[in-house]
Amino acid sequence: MSVSRLEKYAQCPFAYFVQYGLQVKERKMYNFSPPDLGSFMHDILQKFSVDLKEKNLTWKDIDEEWCEENVNYIVDKALNDKPRSVLNSSRRYRHLTDRIKRILIRSLWLITQHMKRGEFQPKAYELSFGYKGDFPPISIKLHSGEEVSLVGRADRVDTMEEDSVTYLRIIDYKSGTKEFKLSDIYYGFQMQLLIYLDAILTELDERVNVDAIPAGILYFKLDDPIIRSSSDISEGEIEKRIVKSLRMNGLLLSDPDIIKKMDKDMERSSNIIPASVKKDGTLSKSNSSLATAEQFQLLRKYVRGTIEKLCEKMLEGNIEITPYRNKNRSACSYCIYSAICQFDISIEGNRYKVIKDKNDEEIWKDIENEVHK
């Protein structure tokens, strides 16, 4: 089972069952959907990274012009190799191809800047967990004695070595908006990066005997944003605003030394990672994107427990129509299977799984209580 499917089940058991149990698929038209866009850009990022390595170059060796030339070459080659690709079908899609190139050039140049400003460097791209993967499947033993194997793929794994300790940072590329929320981990909607982090840390500890510590899990948005201003601003200021608007979001280790090694140029607030420091050099305690080493351990244990509960519900045959809902969003908002489930709260037995808004402090307490039961 893939990790993303597990998150789908947490949002609504019935929607998961319809999509994967009955193998109902959305009708494919001859177009280029958002998932297609995401997959295409991921492929280009992978090819670019491999090309960099094959040419014995590091991210610190290249400039924006090199990024532009190689992105254009890789995208054009990918489309020439697939002449029937929808991106070759019309002027409209050729215009979309130009936009994809701009997004990729912007993203790869931003990654380059991240690398030049920090000491973390990519250790692996598209790191796979599976029977034929870079790592074995993520095995979860249930209370019943049965074992469930999870498969997945981490977009990028960065490492930094210090004092015989390896610090790990997991990066996930997103072509859409993806905001990190501790509450989403708590409710089982956003476990993917923590599952990969836990699997790598466990593998390094048990099989390789490497002392490794989690440094962070981060989402990197793939975009080339438009900056609007009511006054004339310089090119340099525009660039600063673009970089800031694409700042990664996620959870970082609450260690000022490690934070500064992700962004050595930061003064008060970093524009590439979700962290800020006070005048005395300590980290801002109000930042909800920080977690201690102990809290990362709590999250690892909590996520393992959540996986076990979800898998046990699946094996018990739980396919209830219980989409989650809170004040601002619902699992039904973008679900394409409403015609099948015909969910309606006016019908007896139809009910939402209502999730409550909690602040991070409350969630940390709840997670700790759950882990220590």
URCORWO-V758934 format. One record per pair of residues at least 6 apart in sequence whose ideal C-beta (glycine too) atoms are under 6 Angstrom apart, sorted by sequence separation. I is the first residue (numbers start at 1). J is the second residue. If there is no record, write none. Layout:
i = [I	I]
j = [J	J]
This chain:
i = [18	79	87	128	129	141	184	204	277	278	344	9	86	127	130	159	160	263	269	324	343	8	79	129	139	140	204	268	276	323	79	129	159	263	323	87	139	263	158	201	227	262	137	138	157	137	227	5	156	227	274	154	155	259	155	197	225	155	197	225	321	130	172	129	321	129	170	252	193	247	128	221	247	248	249	48	75	170	47	126	127	170	244	256	325	220	243	324	325	326	44	71	127	218	219	125	219	322	324	218	71	124	217	71	122	123	217	122	123	216	254	68	216	252	67	120	215	251	252	254	120	251	67	119	178	67	154	215	166	168	64	174	165	166	167	168	169	168	169	170	171	172	173	174	175	165	167	120	171	173	62	59	32	60	59	60	44	138	302	135	180	298	302	179	180	298	301	288	298	49	46	46	214	198	194	194	191	107	106	188	103	103	103	102	41	110	38	37	119	120	118	118	118	117	3	117	117	1	2	3	2	114	148	142	140	187	142	142	186	10	11	182	10	183	41	182	7	3	3	10	9	17	6	13	14	13	13	14	26	12	11	12	18	11	15	15	18	14]
j = [24	85	93	134	135	147	190	210	283	284	350	16	93	134	137	166	167	270	276	331	350	16	87	137	147	148	212	276	284	331	88	138	168	272	332	97	149	273	169	212	238	273	149	150	170	151	241	20	171	242	289	170	171	275	172	214	242	173	217	245	341	151	193	151	343	152	193	275	217	271	153	246	272	273	274	74	101	196	74	153	154	197	271	283	352	248	271	353	354	355	74	101	157	248	249	156	250	353	355	250	104	157	250	105	156	157	251	158	159	252	290	105	253	289	105	158	253	289	290	292	160	291	108	160	219	109	196	258	210	212	109	219	211	212	213	214	215	215	216	217	218	219	220	221	222	213	215	169	220	222	112	112	86	115	115	116	104	199	367	203	249	367	371	249	250	368	371	360	371	125	125	126	296	300	299	303	303	222	224	306	222	223	224	224	175	246	175	175	261	262	261	262	263	263	150	264	265	150	151	152	152	272	311	308	307	355	311	312	363	188	189	360	189	363	222	363	189	192	195	310	310	319	310	318	319	319	320	321	336	323	324	331	337	331	335	337	340	341]
